[in-house]
Amino acid sequence: MNFAVKSIVFIALGATGLNAYGALPSLPKVAPSPKDNPTTPAKVELGKKLFFDPRLSKDGTVSCNSCHNVMSGGEDSRPNSVGINGQKGGRSSPTVWNAAFLSVQFWDGRAASLEDQAKGPLTNPIEMGMESHDVVIERVKQIPGYVTEFGKVFPGKDSVTIDNLAKAIAAYERTLITPDNAYDKFVKGNKKALSPDAQRGLKTAQEVGCLSCHSGPAFAGPDLPVGVGNFQKFPALAGSPYETKYKITEDLGRFNVTKQESDKNMWRVPTWRNVAVTAPYFHNGSVETLEEAVKVMASTQLGKTLPENDVKDIVAFLESLTGPFPKQIAPMLPKTAGRSVIK
Amino acid sequence: MNFAVKSIVFIALGATGLNAYGALPSLPKVAPSPKDNPTTPAKVELGKKLFFDPRLSKDGTVSCNSCHNVMSGGEDSRPNSVGINGQKGGRSSPTVWNAAFLSVQFWDGRAASLEDQAKGPLTNPIEMGMESHDVVIERVKQIPGYVTEFGKVFPGKDSVTIDNLAKAIAAYERTLITPDNAYDKFVKGNKKALSPDAQRGLKTAQEVGCLSCHSGPAFAGPDLPVGVGNFQKFPALAGSPYETKYKITEDLGRFNVTKQESDKNMWRVPTWRNVAVTAPYFHNGSVETLEEAVKVMASTQLGKTLPENDVKDIVAFLESLTGPFPKQIAPMLPKTAGRSVIK
């Protein structure tokens, strides 16, 4: 698996041309969309409303945006997420920013697409807690504005369906991308776009081996087909003192999905884009700072203890990967005149 | 008290001129601001960020917007609000839309101003749950972008204070107003702005006595000085079957604030503006529909059972009081690079 992934990296990078740091791609300005769910402005607008609408949760308190806050790093700044009734999940919310460029979703890659992912939290009892997708759709149908909008976006007999709801949310999420930052400008030729610290950090990250896994324009791996994940073992090397300190191996990761021994402690490689604004770190949110996260990764994945200056430079580079975030106009949610849909 | 209030109504309305329905004022296009907190664009922008920032709550899950959602009716569509750890409050969240025109805040009027109000939920253990205002300020000071913005908006030595935080939030809330709706156009002379149903509803509401308390441009009472509330007893008349059905008297309202016998079951008269999108109804959110709410009020406050057609007309009028909502650009919250402020 590891070898195969690396081969793909080589091929993928080969297409983008070379620069001083080898082949480094910039983020596309548009996220790819599947053939059966083309991104259209009306669909994005509907998806945005659904994304921000807490009425999609059982008690009306949790929206997609609650844990994937697009007013900040696309997540919730917490070690683990909080669903209805104050229930805490076991994992740290991954950022929604640039999730459109990932080939599998969730930390353990259990969803192939954004469409698949969007359906999960709705009926997870500790997240949005709806009894079933039918109950979700029943509620959406009680909101006249949604019925009208679904009808326009998905013409036909049966517009308001869970599949169409997920398609609309996914279409919105495909607009939540952050191309054109300092790094993108840098690899396109503007050598002054990155600070000297960040440039050194990029070089160091490449030399010590970080980019073997954090490759590609989102630094989350090569451009793989939807559903094929870039999974890596964490920790890759046994014996790091950080392993016990941060309880890294307690959660078995992808093994919980496949039950295959070889998937124990395997995780989808997360994106570096906007990582500076998604503390705390890792699947369990156990590490508070980005600096410490870099040290942990160097130790557990590369068997290295980096000099403090190298850590600082890498952090400077990672910080350069923040934004720019496209302006979000807060949607007005369709009303249910004179009646609430929450009991 | 009742007599005094009615006198003020008379004077306040007297200044606005007469029309077919007597003196009916439209909503001002700008909300008044106190002398010590003038509304400025930079302050509004800072206040908006604070309003949307869940990091102002202990566990990072609850923002002002959680219970006063400006993407909908300015509240949470729930019978009662939910704070940190899934804790439920005893009352239904009042709308933030046009709160700027109310002379006291909270259902029981325990805060005189928007500034006073903004401080309450932060340290309420079942709402945002911060240990103290000092802890709030300590956290805000950990977010560099806020420190810079507070410094610009509140120049001087000690910019980041709880008073300035409340001032900024209040300044933002003073922009959350909905003038220029169908009713406003109607009372300014466009007789076609309101549907015939809504016009009949307005006339009926006035004739049966609703507007005695729901007077003024926000239909929440006359233009009183800040801190002087338009309180009314609910139920005003004993013996309505709705009293027990909806547990109206269980919460003693303003009595809990003043401990004065005369304040038992006294409540601030809520605004009618946007009432159609703030179901469920009343201080305890016990009534699901606007139609039922109209019937309850007719019974408990006026001792009347209205014909169904009158109820429908009044509802049509109330629905005409929705929006238009000013477009909200979702703010990007100041980041804490590489570190979360939530434990």
Interface residues (C-beta under 8 A of the other chain):
Chain A: F52 D53 P54 R55 D59 G60 T61 S66 N69 V70 M71 S72 G73 D76 S77 R78 P79 V82 I84 N85 G86 Q87 A276 V277 A279 P280 E288 T289 L290 E291 V315 L318 E319 T322 F325 K327 Q328 I329 A330 P331 M332 L333 K335 T336 A337 G338 R339 S340 V341 I342
Chain B: F52 D53 P54 R55 D59 G60 T61 S66 N69 V70 M71 S72 G73 D76 S77 R78 P79 V82 I84 N85 G86 Q87 A276 V277 A279 P280 E288 T289 L290 E291 V315 L318 E319 T322 F325 K327 Q328 I329 A330 P331 M332 L333 K335 T336 A337 G338 R339 S340 V341 I342
